[in-house]
Amino acid sequence: MSAPRPAQAGRPPRGSRKVAQPHFLETLLGAGQPSRTVAWLGGRPLSAAALLAAAMQLAERLPAQGDAINLCQDRFLFSAGLLATQLRQRNCLLPPNALPATLALLQGSDQPPPFALSDDGALLPQLREQGLHTVFLEHAAAGHAAAASAGIATDFAPAPDRPAFSLLTSGSTAVPTAHPKSWATARLITQAGVQSLAEHLGWRDLAGLNIVATVPSQHSYGIESAVLLALLGGAAFDCARPFYPADVAAALARLPRPRALVTTPFHLKAVVQAGLALPQVDLILSATAPLSPQLAQQAESALGAPLIEIYGCTEAGQVATRRTTRTDLWRTMGALRLHADPAAPADRAVVSGGHVRLPTPLADLLELQDERHFRLLGRANDLIHVAGKRSSLGHLNYHLNRIQGVLDGAFWQPDEAPDSVARLVAFVVAPGVSAQHILGALRPVLDAAFLPRRVVPVAALPREATGKLTSAALREFALRTLAPAAGAP
């Protein structure tokens, strides 16, 4: 954000068409009030008008062709990039990371080459090396306000079914899979989210709610529960994405109430156990992994607000919510409904209705109570077998991370060798806690077959920005960490 913009970065080629002066306030920002606060920058409010002006100014700088790879971390600049691509009728690609291999895969199509939007000056050399035309974004709030007050035309509306952005996930082949979302879908997702959260809180809506989020906007949870809640749901987000507990506390403290913390179990655990004096909030949202009732209770006590978990996936978006301290049952959002998948085992389900136009299979094992309520049993690809017995890594990790003193932990199952049983290994971030203590805490709650053969202390686990720990990253980490011991005499 503070890095200088290269002299030529982001200038459109000569002859590129000018952009009409459209108005997103009615079509995208919902409330239709130019002065409504949609973002906070260092405690200073930024209006819907300022965001629209920033988007229009940016649209004039975009290359003549190609979709945008939006890498911006600042949520205001990310949103300006998202809206600017719509003004130019482009798709906004949201990759899970900015690794060279990921970006290289996005450049390999027959379509016009994509360009990058970035607010990170340190990332520019890598993007140049990869041949990506890059538009550098930074804050210029004074210009935003002046341009926004100059009477913007109101005759533009994006095609509701045209892809507005595409969430990109990597499957087993490591090739990004695009999941496009239109503005019509985004609006339905946001409406369902606002309705569900407001019901949990006993509020009419979420107008005026100020959000601090620890998750990136490129993730489905990050864009749905922070960016879209501001653009379409009447809330406002803090521009920053704090990571460390002290930064989270500071970000919350500089926002007026009502305020919310949008986070993950990994980040939430760090915040709650940091021993800081935390500002009171009015809502806590958690997603990306199931949360233990114990941590949920700690979070509600520390932050003084109800904690709501969100269940969903990239393919379907947000699906269900629950207040973890009160129930283990999930309830679907809005018009979404669940039913058993006739083409899969009994514990597999599909979701449809609302913003999910076509029945979409869910990757998790669910225990359906009815078409709106279910228990989450674990991921289908999370199941492991040891000595003829079955469990899930999620279940094992849940009990591992409940142990007092374990800051983070994960089970890993090595590959099976001929005529032998692959015994589990537990990697733990637990300063001052012995392996014997951890094993003693696991024995009463786990079958002996799933007790780890080794408890390996580590400084940190290779988690993504969302707090997720992918199986590929854990496998690589495990093999690297255990290699010296494997080669020892």
N, C-alpha and C positions, 0 to 999 in steps of 0.2 A: 504494500500500500504506500509505503514511503519511498520505495525505490524509484529512481529517476526513469522516465519513459524514454526509450531509445528514440532518436530524432525521427526515424522513418517508420517506426513500428505502428502498424494499424492503419496506415494511410491507404485508402482504396485506390485501385488502379485508375488511371485516367479513363474517362468515358463511362465509369460506372454510374448507374442511374441514381438520381436523387430519390430521397424517401419522402412520401407525402407526410403531412403533419397529422398523424392519427391521434386518437384519444383513447387510452385504455381504462380510464376511470370507471366508465359504465360497464364496459365489456369484461374487464378483468378484476378490477379492484373492489367491485361489489358495492361499497357504500356510496360511491359517486361524489365524494367530498375531497376536493384537491388538497385541503389543509389537513386531512386526517394523517396522523402519525403512522407510518408503516415500518420505520426502522429507527434504531438508536445508535449513534456513533459517539462513543466515549461519553455517554450521558446526554448528548445533544439530540433532539428529535429531528428526524428527516421525514418529510411529507410525501404523500402519494404524488403530488405535483413534481417534487424534486426527483423522484424515481422515474417518472415518465419522461421528464426532460433529459435525465441522464441516458435513458434508453434511446431516445430520439437522436441525441448527439452521437451516441455510440453507433447507431444504425448507419449514420452517414460515413462512418469510418470502416465499415466492414468490407471485405473483398467482394468482388462482383459475383462470385460463384462459390459453391461449397457450403457444407453444413459446418456448424460451430462445435468445437470440443470445449465445453465450458469447464475450466479448471479453477475458477475463482474461489477462494476460501472466504473472503469477505462476503456476507450474505447480501448486502446492498448491491455490490458490484456483480455478484452472481445473478441477482434478480434483474439488474439492468441488462446484463448479457442475455438472459432468458427472453426478456421482452424485446430487445433489439433484434434478435434473430427472427422473432415473429413479425416485426415490422418489415423485414426483408424476405418473409415467407421461407425461412430456412428451418431445418430441424436443429435442435440443441442436444448434442450428444453428451451424456453424463457418465464417464467411465468410472470404474471403482477406484482407480488410482492413476497417477501420472507417470508410472514406470515406463521406460523406453519401449519395452516389449509390448505393453498394452497399447501405447500410442501408435506403434508401428503397425499393429493389426488393424487399427482404424484407418490407416492410410492405404490399405491394400485393395480397395475396391475399384470398380470401373467407373464410379461416379466422379464428378469434379472433386479434386482433393479437398479435404476439410482444412479448416484453419483453427487456431487455438485462441481462446480468450483466457488471459492470465493476469493476476494481480501480484504475482510473486516474481520479483526481479531475479532472485537466485535461480529460478527455473528457466529463465530465458536462454542461457547458453545451451542447455540440453535441447530445448525446442528448436533452436537454430540448427544444431547439429543434425537433428532429424528432418530438417527441411520443412518444418511446419511454419507457414506464415502465421505470425502471432500478433494479436492486438492486445496491447498492454492497457490495463484499466487502473485508474486511481481516482481518489475522491476530489471533486471540485464543486463542493456544495454551493458556493456562491453563484456559480454559473447555472447550476440546476434550478435554483429558485427563480432567477431572472428569466430564464427561457420558459419556464413552466407557466409564468403568469401572462404570457403574451397571446392568450386566446387560441387554444389548440382546437383544430377541427374535430368534429365528433362523428364523422361519417365512415370511420374505419372499424371493422370488426373482423377478427381472424375467423377463418372457417372453423366451425366448432368441431368437426371430425378430422381435421387435418392434424398430423402429428405435431405437437408443440415441443415435446422433449422425449428423448429415448433413454431410459435407464439401461445400462449395460452391465451384464453379469457374466462371469466366466464359469463355464461348466467344466466337466471332466476333461474336455479337449483343450481347455484354456483359451478357446476362441470366444471373444465377447459375443454374447447373445443380446440383441436389442429388444427391448420391450417398450414400444412407442405408446405415449399417452397423449390424447387430444385435450384441448381446453374443456370440452364437454365432459370428458372423463375426470379431469382434474377438479372441475367444479362439483361433480357428484361425490367424489372422494372427500372433498373438503366439507361439503354439506353434511355427509354422514358422520365425519369426524367431529364437527362442531356439535351436531345433535347429540351424539353419544357422550362426549365429554361434558357438555352442559347438563345432561341428565344426571351424570355422576355427581356433579357439583351443586345441583339445584339452581343453576343459573338459566336465564333465558337464552343467552348466546355467549360468545367469547369476545364480543366487542370490547376493545380497550385492554385486552390481556397482553402483557409484555413478556416476551419469551427470550430466555437464554438457552442456547442449544449447544451441546458438546459434540454433536454428530455432524458430518459434512453434508452439504446440500446436495452432493452428487449421489447420495444414498436415498433409496425410496423413503425411508423413515425420515431422513433429514429434510427432504423437499416437501413431504406431505405434512409433517408436524411442526415445521417452522416456517419455511418459505410460503407454502400455499395457505397456511392459516393466516398469514399477514396479507397476501395478495388477494385472497378470496374470502377469508373468514373473519375479517375485522380486527385481527390481532396485530401486533408489531413485534419484530425480532431485533435483538441486539446484533450488530454487524459482526462481532467477533465470534470465534469458535474457541472458547477457553478449554484447556486440557488439564492443567494442574489444579488441585483443590483450591488453592489460594486465589487463582485467577477466576475460577467459577464463583467463589464467594464475592470477589470484587465486582464481577459483572452483574450479579444479582443485586448487589448493594447500590449500584448506580442507576437502577431502573425503578420507576415508581410502581406501586401496587395498583391493581392486581398483577402478579408476575408468576411465571411458570418456569420450571427447569425441565428441559427436554433432554434426556440422557439415556445411558445404557447401564446395565448391571455393573459392568466393569468400572465405568467412570463413577457411578453412584457409590459403589463400595469405597472407592478411594476418597471421595468427598466426605462421606459419613464418618469414616474412621480416621480422618486427618486430625481430629481434635481441634478444629477451628470453630470460632463463633460464627454460625451461619445465619444469614438474613432469613427472615420468615418469608415463605412463598405461599401461593394460593393453590398451586397445582404442581404435581410431579408426574412426568410421563416417562415411562421406561419401555424399551423394546430391544429387539435383536436377539435376546435370549431370555428364557424364563427366569423369574426372580424368586428367590426364596422368601417365604413369609417372614423369616427373621430379619432379613435385610430390609424388606419393605416396612416393617414396623420400626426399625431403627431410623429409616429415612423419614417416615412420617413424624416421628418424635423430634428428630434433629431439625427438620425444616418446617414443621408446623402445618402440614398440608396433606390432603389425601394423595396417595400414589395410585395412579392408573397405569396398568400395563396395556400395551397394544400388541396384538398378534396380527401378522400379515406376511406377505411375501412380495417379491418384485413383480411376479406375474399378475397377481390379483390386487395388489395394493393393500391398504388396511382392511382387515376382515373383522376383528372382534376386540373387545376390551374386557377387563375385569379389575376390580379393586382387590388387590392381592391379600390385604390384611383381613378381608371379610369372606372371601370365597375362593375356591379353586376352579370354579366354573367360568368359562368364557362365554360372552354373549355377543352375537353378531351385530354389526353396525347397520343402521338404516334398514334398507330392503334386502340385504344379503341373507341368503338362506343356504343351509348345508344339507347334503344328503349323501348316502353311501355311494361309493363309486362301484357301479356294477361290473366294471372290468378289472377290479383289484380286490385284495383281501378285505375282510369286513372292517378293519380299522383304518381304511383309507377313505377319504371323502372328497367331494367336489363342492365348490362354492359357485353360486350364481345369483343374479338379481342385482339391482342397484347399479353400481359402477362396473360390475363384472358382467359384460354383455353375453359372453359365451361361458358355459360351464367349464370351470378351470380346476383341474386336479391339484390338491394340496400335497406337499412333499412330506407332511408330518403324519404321525399316527394319532388319530383322534378317537375318543370314546364319546359318540354322539348321545346326548340325552333327548334332544328333539332337534328340529330344524334350526333352532337359534342358539342352543346351549351345548357345550362340549367340554371335556377334559382333554388336555394336551398330554399325550403319553411320551412323545419324543419324535425325533426325525427318523424317517424310514431308513435313511442311509447312515443312521447313527447306531444301529443295532450291532452288537458284537456277540460272539459265541466263545465261551471258554469252558472246556471240559464238558461239553454237551449242555451247558446252561446259557440262557440268553439274558442280556441286559442292554442298556443303552449308555453311551458315553455321557449323554446329558444327565442321566440319573446319577452316575458315578461322580461326575464333576460337581453336581449339586451338593452331594454330601462332603466332598473334599473341601469345597469353598465355604462350607458352614463351620469348619473347625476354627476355633478362636486362634488368632495369630497367623492364619493363612491369608495372605493378601491377594494371592492369585494362585490358581492351580489347574492342572489338566491331566487327565489320564491319556495314555497312548498305548496302542496295541501293536507290537512289532509283527512283522511278517512271520507266518508259521514256517518252521523248518521241518523237513521230513522226520516222521516218527517222534515228534515232540509237540508240546503244547506251548503256544506263545503266551507267556505270562505278562500281565500288564505292568507298565511303568508309570509312576506318578511324578510329574514335574511340579515343584512348588516354589513359590516366592513366599518364604516364611522365615524371616530373620529371627534367630534365637529359638526356633521351634524344632525339636529333634524328630528324626524319622520314626523313632519308637513311639513318641507321643501321637504322631499322625496316624500310625497304624493302630494304636490303641483306641483312637477316636473312631476309626472306620470299622473296626471289628463288630461292634454291636449293631451296625446298620447295613452292612454288606455281606453277602454270601462269601464264604472263604475263597471260592474260585475267583472272585473279582478283587480280592485284596492285592495291592501292587506288590510285585516281586521286589521292586526297588522304589525308594522315594528319593528323588534327585533334587537337591536344592539348586535353584538358578536365580539369577538377578532379575530377569524379566522374561515374559513369554512374547513371541512374535505376533502380537495382535495388530489388527488393522485399525484405522482411525475410528471406526465404529465400535471397537472393542471386540470384534469377532476374531476368532482364532480358527483359520481354515485348516482342514485336514492336511492339505499340501504343505502349508507353512509349518505346521507342527511336526510333520514327518521329517522335513528337511532339518528342522531345529533339533529333533530328537537324534537323528543319525549323526549330526555334527557334534552334539553334546556328548553322546555316548561313545563316539569313535575312539578317543584315547583309552577309555576303560576296556573297550572291546579288544584293543591291540595289546593290552598289558599282559605280561607273562603270568 
